[in-house]
Amino acid sequence: MKRELLPVSKFLKDYAILPPKLETVTLKTLDAAGYYLAEDVIAPENLPGFFKSRVDGYAVDAAAVENASPSHPLELQLVGEVIMGERTALRINRSECAYVPTGGMMPRGTNAVVMIEDTEKVSAGTIRIFKTVKPYENTTREDEDYRAGEPLLKAGTKLASHKLMGLLYAGIEEVTVHRKARVAVLSTGDEIVEPFEELKPAQVRDSSSYSIVLMLREKGFVAERLGIVKDDPETLRKTIHDSWDRFDVFLVCGGNSVGRKDFTKTVFNTLGDPGVLVHGVRIKPGKPFIFALAGGKILIGLPGHPVSSYVTARLLALPVLVHISGGIWDPSPDAKVTAEQPIPSEKEREEYVRVRLEWKDGKVFALPILGTSSVISTVLKSHGLVRIPAGVELANEGTELDFFRW
């Protein structure tokens, strides 16, 4: 009987968010890079916290220089200078101005800054103004950056370096996050050997588990390779069982199709309830993808071919890891690109085709790198993947496609 395949969108919507999220921990902000926020972060105060200048120039009441121009300059009395990093006690009348450096506090009575290059010092006490400024021009107001009580970052945000910059600026010392998922990755197959071994006839070096571990580490997860398991269900079961308490997720490359030695599904079903929930997704490459839950752990079966294994880890396993780590998976493509030539596709499945990008005539074009999921050179020559929706047999030249970078 033909196995019913689950659409990719249904897997991401209904199954990738099924496992519970990992527990929360409180970390120093400086140690929280790569974690996902478990709670909103609220601004504790207005920032910058004072009315300040964005340029070197003269603080003025904008109304006082309303008609200033190179042909009709206006003169103001210079009554003082703002010192950087110090509160100023200066109070400026309409006919006066004060020198203020970039970042300096605006004196009372002023609401704009004339840049120094639009002025001329006539004498020690007189400044000639050649340009009109609007109220608040060249300034930053007290709460223009952050307003006390407003959310800075929402729960689910990944704390990348630019997000941490914003928290440090607000003086946020600690954050509550979900801990990072701990992932075990292993390969199965009698023909699989370590990457640096000399190959014998009919043997293949294991690139799948290593590349997936590296990819997951790049994405911020704690990933470890458990090695190669031969085609024996008891050995696979024991390998997972012996590491059960150390990991949240087990990714198994290979043994998940319907062949005589494909026993990953069977093993998963022996490890606890509810067992295998998905076996087969309407995707190419990656159709025999397996998703299971057992005893609070997540078990994922990836295809054996290296390219297929890596693609399904990127497109289907990664969203699960983001979810349990407290993040919100965004299925949006990284960019839109244009097919440079017709790209054939398998109509029955959503297909992800390796492509090389080219810039021509103000557009980004995608050139397909065709080859089966066992041809790894297609990955080396490509920049990422384009998605051909299910039901499309041929993406014609000029078709706009979703692009996902590696």
N, C-alpha and C positions, 0 to 999 in steps of 0.2 A: 504494500500500500504506500502511495506517495505521501511523504510527511508534509503536513501543513507548515508553511514558513511564516514566522511572525514579521510584520513590517518593522523597519528600523524605527520609525516614529513611535510606534506603539511600545516597543521595548524601552525607548528613552522616556516615554511618558508614564508608563505603568510599572515597569520592572526596575529600571535603574534607580528609582527613588524609593523602592520597597524596603531595603534594609534600614534598620534604625541608625541614626547618627551616632558617632563615637562620643564618649564622655568629654566633658569640658575641663579645661585647666586654665589657671591664671598664670600668665607669663609677663616678665619684664618686656616692655615694648621693644627694646633693643634686641631681644632674643626671639621675637615673634615673626621674623621674615618667613614667608611661605605658608603660614597657617591661615585658616579661615576664621573670621570673627564669629563668635557664638552669640554676641549681644551687640546692639547698636552702640556706637561711641558718640557721646554727646559733648558739645563744646562747653567747657566749664566757665568760659568768660568771653567777653568781646575781644576780638583781635583785629588789628594790631593793638587795640586798647587805648590808643591816643590818636588824635588828628595829626597827620604827618605829611611832609612833602615827599614827592616822588622824584624831584629834580633839584639840582643846585640853582638857586635863584633868589627872588625877593618875594616874601609873603605880603600880600596886599588884600584889600577889600576890592573884589572884582568890579564893583560899581565905580570905583575911583579911576579906573583905567578903561572905562567902557568905550571911549572913542580914540584910544591911542593907536597910532600907526606910524610908519617910517616918515611920512610927510607931515604928520601932526603928532609929534611926541609930547608926552606929559611928564612933568617932574614931580617926584615925591621926596619927602624928607626921610633920610635914613636915620632911624633912631636906635638901632641895636642889631645884635647878631645872636642867632640861636646856636648853642653849643651842642654838638652831636652827643646823644646819650644822656642829656640832662634835661630836666623839666625847666621850661622857660616861664618866667614871670612877666615877660613883656606883654603890654597891651597896646595895640596899634589903632590910631585914629585913621579916619578916611584919607587924610592928606599925607599919611606916613607909610613907611614900609620897613621891613627888617630882613636882613640876609638870613637865609635858611639853607642848610646843606641837604643833600639827598638823605631821607630818613629822619630828618630833624623834626622836632615838635613844632606845630604851627602856633604862633602867638594868638592870644585872644584878640578878636576884632578883625581877623583875616579869614578868607575863605578860598583863596587861590594863590598860585605861585606863577610869576613871570620868569621864564627861564633866563639865566644870566646872559645868554647870547642875544637875547632880545632887549637888552638894556645897555646903558652906558653910564659910567660913574663920572659925573660932572665935577664933583668936589667931594671932600670927606663927608659932607652931610647931605648930598643931593644925588639922586639916581634918576636918570632919564629913561622913560619907558616907551618902547617903539611898537608894542603889540597889545591888542585887547585880549583879555582872558575871560572865560566864563566862570561862574561860581563852581568851585571844587575842581577846576582844571589843574592838572599836575599835582593832585593830592590824593591821599587815601584816608577815608573816614574811619572813625574809631571801630566800627563794627562791620566795615566793608568786607573783610576777609572772613571772619567767623562771628556769629552772633550767639551769645550765651543761651544755652538751652536747646539749640538746634542740632539735629543729627549731623555729625561729620562723616561717619561711615556706617552703612547698614550691616546688620548680621548677614553672614554669607560672603562678605567681601574678602578676597584674598589679599593678605598683607604683603604686597610687593614693595620694593624700596620707595617708590614715589608715594605710596599710601602712608608708609611709616614716616616719611618726611612731614606730612601733614599732621600726624599725631604728635610727633616730637615738637613741632612748632606750637602746638596747643598745650604742651607740658604734660601729656598723657603718659604716666610712668608705667602703668600696667594695663593689660587687656585680657579679656576672657575669650578663649578660642577653643575649638575642638582639636583634640590631639590629631597628629598626622596618622593616616592609615599605614599599617605595617603589612607589606605585601611579600608573599613568597612566590617565586617563579621557578618552574622546572620544566624540562623537556622530556618527552618520552620517545622511545624507539630503539630497536636493536641496532639500527644502522647509524645512529647518532654518536659522534665522538667529540672530544674536546677540540676547540678551535686550532690548537697548535700541534696537534698530532699529525703524523704523516698518514695520508689517506690510503686505505686499502680498497680494492675494488668493491663497489656498491656501498661505500660508506659516505657519510655527509657530516661536515663540521657543524657544530651547534652554534648558530648565530642568533637564533630566535630568542632564547632565554636571556642571553647577555644584552642584546639590543633593547629588549623590553625593560629589563632592570634599569639600564642607563636612561631610557626615556622617562620612566617613572620617577627616577631621582631628579632628572631635569625639571620635572613638573612639581617637585617638592615633596614627594612621598618617600617613606622609608621602605626601600625594596632590597630584597636579598635573593640571590640565586641558590636553589637547593641542589642543583646538579642535573644529571641525566638519569632517568629511570628506564630500565629495560622493559620490553613488552611483557609485563607480568602484572596482573591486577593486584595481587597481594603485596608486591613490592611497592606499587604506587600507593596503595592504601596505608601501608606501614610508614612510608616516607612522609605522607601528610599527617598521619596520626602522631608521629614522633615530634612533629613541630607544631602541633595543634595550638598549644598555649602561647606561642611566640608571635603569631600572626593573626591578622583580621581577615585577610583575603589570600586565597591560593589560586594562582594562575597556572594552568597546565597546558603546555604547547604540544598538541598532537593527541592522537588516540580518541578523537571525538566525532568521527564519521560513522559509517555503518559497516566497516570492514571486519574481518575475522579478529583482528588484533585491536579493534577500537573499543576499549573497555572503560574509558573515562567516565561516561555516563553511569555505568553500572557501579563503579567505585564510589562516585559521588552519592549515589542513592543508599549506600551502606553506612554513610558517615553521620546520618541524623536526619530529622524531619525539618522542613517539609520535603527536602530533596530537590530533584531537578524540576525547575519550573519552565525553562525554555530550552528547547533543543532544535535549533534551526532558525535563522533569521534571513529575511529576504534581502540579502546583501551580497555583492560580489566585489572583491573576494571576501570570504568569511562565512559562507552559508552554514557550516556545521557548528556554529557558536553554541556553547552550553552555559546556562546560568542556573546556579543552584544555591539554596540556603540550607545550612545544616548546623544545628547546635550553636547558633549565634555567629557562625562563620559564613563567609561568602566564597563560593567555589565557582571558578570560571574556566571553561574549556575553550582553548583557542585552536584554530587549525594548525596543522603540522607544517605546511609550507611557510618559509620564513616571511615572505612578503604578506601573505594572507594573515599570518599570526600578528605581525606588527600593525597592519592596518586595522584589524578588529580590536586590538588592544587600544589603539589610538581613538577609534570611533565609538566602541561599545563598552570596553572595560573602564576607560578613563572617566567617563561620566559617573559610573558607580562609585569610584574612589573619591571623586569630587563631592558627591552627595554625602557619603558617610563621614567625610572630613568637615562637613558643615558648609560647603560651598553650594552655589547655584549654577548648574551647568547651562551654558549658553550654546545652543546648537547652531547659532548663526555662522555662516561662512566667514572666513578671514577676508575675502575680497570677491568681487565679481570680475570674471575674465571672459574673453571672447575666443571661441573655437577658431583656430587658424585654418583648420581643415576638417572635413567630416570625421566624426568619431563614432565608430560602431559601438553598440551596447547590447547586452543581453536583456531583452524586453521584459522578462519575467521578474528581474531583480533590480533593485537600486544599485547602480554600479559606480565604483570609485576608480577612476582611471588616473594612472601616474602621468604627469605632464611636466613639460619644461616651459617656462614663461619667457616671452619675448616682448620687448617694447617697440612698437612701430606706429607711426602716424598718430601719436598721442593716445594710444590704447595699449592695454596689456593683453597679449594673445597667448593662448594655451596650445602647445604642440604636443599631441599624445606620444607617450613612450610605451609602445605596445609590447606585450609579453605576458606569459603566464605568471601565476603567483610563485612559481619556483625559480624565476629568473631575477636574481637579486640585482643585477646590473641596471635594471629598470629604475630601481630606487636611487642608485648613485647618480643617474643621469637626470633625475627629476627634481623639481622644487616642491612638489606636493601633489595633491589629488583634486580632480574635478568630479562633481557629482552629476551622474546622468540618472534622472528619475526613472522609477519603474514604469513600464509601459512605453518607453521611448526606445526605438530600435536603432535610430541614427540621429546623433546631434549634428545638424548641418553646419557647414562653414558659416561663421558669423553669429552663431547662437551664443547668447550670454549664459554663462555657467557659474555655479557656486564653486569657489576654490578654497581648499583647506591646506594650509602649509604643513610641512612635516613637523 
